[in-house]
């Protein structure tokens, strides 16, 4: 619990706690969201709108990376409304107090009272006693949010919704067509019942013309210290981030 709280607090201000023996000397698992977004920006990613699905207590690295973009903050839990309001100070954008999903309607979310960031539309594989309390929330497709709000592309889309990432993407067909970069948290195990794992997510994105651009973050499960979750950045196959497939410049080679 102390480790989780400490990591969450550090992440809120843009830092990460890592075990010394898991940080690669060449920057492997030590890369964080800020590193990836800085690289993407340097390589020409210039979104008009940043869509942050599953804001929780905030995603400052994402919001700071593109200061001129409008922010669309999608977060259904009222406990995080104040954080969303704070993130929008001095910025164009909106807080959408709903869960992003594959349809416009309502859904039941399992609210983890002791660790709100872990709340999910899916149930825990460890058993119902870990699901927390149930809460009925509105659901909106990302496409609906974009269309009704009149938000323009190009987009950067980040989705961290504890297993429901593909549900969100199923409601973002049109938005994905204009996404330069998509950031997704993926799991290497079925921590949540019937939730997709990393191979499912990579295949889903491949079918829609995206490939993995970068890997960052990561969380090791307390059960055995095996890698349990990782963050993947996806770029369009026909976009500027994958325009050159050479390993190095001719001069360097």
DATA-V184559 format. One line per field, one symbol per residue. psi: psi as a letter, one per 40 degrees, with the letter a starting at -180 (. if undefined). Layout:
psi->???
This chain:
psi->ddddddddddddeeihhiideehideeceehiddddddddddeehgidhhhhhgdbeigddddddgdeiihhhhhdhddedddddddeheihaihhgihhaeihbiihhhhgdegddeiieiihdeideeeaiihhiiiiidddddddefhiiiihhhhgfgefdddddeefdddddehdhhhhhiieigdhheiiidddddddddeefiihdihiaihhhddeeihdiihhhhihdeidefdheidiiddd.
